Amino acid sequence: MAHVSAAERRPQLIKAAIDLMAREGVAAGSTRAIAAELGVAQATVHYTFGTKEDLYRAVMEQLTEDLVAQVERTAPTDLSFEETIVTLSEAFWRTVLEQPEAHQLLTEISMFALRTPHLKEALHSHYSQVLAVTAKLISEAAERTGHQLAQPAETIARFFLAGFDGLTMQHLSLPDEGAERICLGALVSAVLAMA
């Protein structure tokens, strides 16, 4: 392969890592296997990222950015507060249905990060970003519609994400589309009552 700068190689390696680990799991994501996935020398991974943990951090950041961007693009600008929350919840859920492998990989890498001191900060950053974006979307919907929130947007976002994470894990472990729809509706109703 021709010489490629580290700046150009970085997104290629992140994509290769995501493709490999989404297919075979985090345990398969050695620097050697990721290098082989892209067809480069293992030293290229270390030169570009330093450590495997730094690459995992980049994978977590990329997955988070991609999922957040998908939800943000669906944020309505002309619906009531209630309709906006329903629309955003459905957009979040659509990412699970359409990209279960991304959510599974995020779950796996999050569990790995809990036991890896070098990755705990990346895990904190991931959850902080998702929480901040969710709270921002709730706040923006309230401001746009003149809805007075009964609780702080961050509290409402935390509550929603706690339920959403549980539903995601159930979908990955024991999928049941009918039950998931009912539970998502109940979660949205509880969020609206809280708000």
N, C-alpha and C positions, 0 to 999 in steps of 0.2 A: 504494500500500500504506500502511496506517495506521502511525503511529510505533510502533516496537518498540524496546525497550531493547537495548543492546549485549549484555547478559547473555542475553537471549532470542534475539537474532539469531545469537550465536556458534554454538550447536549447529546451527542451520539452515544457516549458511554452511559448516560443516564437512561436513554431510551433502551439501550441493550440490556441494562440492569432491570428495568421495569418489565421488559418483554420476558426475560429469563425467569425472574422471580414470580411474575404473575402466572407463568406457565408451570413452574416447578417448585415454587416456595422459596422463602427467605433462606432456608438452610442451604439451598443450591447456589446461592448468590456469592460464591467465592470470587475473589478478584481474577483468578485464573479462568473460571467459567464465564465470567462477564467479558473478559478479554476475548475468549474464544467465540463468544456470541457475536462480537463485532468483527472478529478476524484481525485482532491486533495483539501485540506482545503484552504480557502481564505487566511489564514495567511501565507501559503506557498508562495503565489505570493508576498506578502509584504516582507516576509523574504528574498526572492531571489532578488527582484528588488527595494524594498523600496517604490516606489510610482507607480501609474498607468502610469504616464507620463514617468517614467524610463523604464517601459515595452514597452510603445509605441515607445520610442526612439530605443529600441532594435529591435522592429518589423521593423521600418523604415530602420535601418542599415542592417538587414538580407535581406529584400526585395531588397535593393539597391545592396548589395554584390552579391546576386543570379543573378540579371539581368545583372549586369556588367560582371560577370564571363562568362555568356552565350555569350555575345557579344565578349569579349576578346578571347574566344576560337576559334572564327570564323575568326580572323584577318589573312588574307592571307599573305604569305611570298614571293610569286612569281608572283604577278600581277602588272600591271602598277598602277600609282597613281589613275587614274580615275576609273579603275576596282576595286581597293581596296576600294575606297569611296563608290562605288555602292554596293559592297559586305557587307561592314560594315553597311550601311544604311538598307539593306535588313535584316541583322541580328537583328538590333534594331527593325525593324518593325515586324519581326517574333515573338519577345517576346510579342508584343501587341496582335497579332493574336492568339498565342498559350496560352497566360496567361493573358487574359483581366482582370481577377479578381485581379491579382497582381497589375496591373496598376491602376485599379479602387481603390483598397485599398490604394496605394501610393498617389493617387490624394486626396482621402478623408482624409487621415491622414495628408497630407500636408495642406489642408484647415483648419483642426482642429488645427494644429500646429501654423498657422498664428495668431490665437486668444488665444494661450496658451503660456504665457511667458516662462515657463519652457521647452517648446519644440521648441522654435524659433531657438535655437542653433542647435538642431538636424536637423531641416529643412535646415538650412544654410549648415550644414555638408553634408547632402544628396545631395543638388544641387552642392556643391563644388566638391564632389567626382565624380559625373556624369560628370560635366564639365571637371575636370582634366583628367579623363579617356578618354573622347572624344577628348580632345586636344592632349593627348599623342598618341592616335591611329592615328590622322591626322599627327602629327609631325613625328612619326615613318614611316608612309607611304611615306611622302615627303623625309625623309632622305634615306630610302631604295631605292627609285626610282630616286633620284637626282632631284626631283621636287622643284623648288624655290617657296615658298608660297608668294602670293601677299599681304596677310594680316597675322597677328599673328594667330597661331593655336588656341589660346583661343577665338579670335574674330570669327573665322570660326565655332568653336564648339558652341559658344553661339548662333550664327545665326541658325545652324542646329537644336540645341535643342529647340529653340523657335518655329520653324516650326514643329518639331517632337511632341512637347507637344500639339500643336494645333491639329495636325492630330490624336493624341491619343485621345484627348477629343472628337473630331468629331466621331471617331470610337466607343467610348463608348456611345455616345449620339444618333448618327444618322448614323449607319453603312451603307456604300455603297462601296463595295469592288472595283468596277470599278473606281469610283471617287477617292477613296483613292490611288489606284495604280497610277493614272494620277498625283495626287497631290504629292505623294512621288517622282515620277520621276521628276516633276518640281522643288521640293525642292532640290533634288540631283543636278540637272542642275544648279540651282542658287548657291549652295555650291561650285560646281566645278568652276563656273565663278568667284566667289569671291576668290577662292584659286589660 
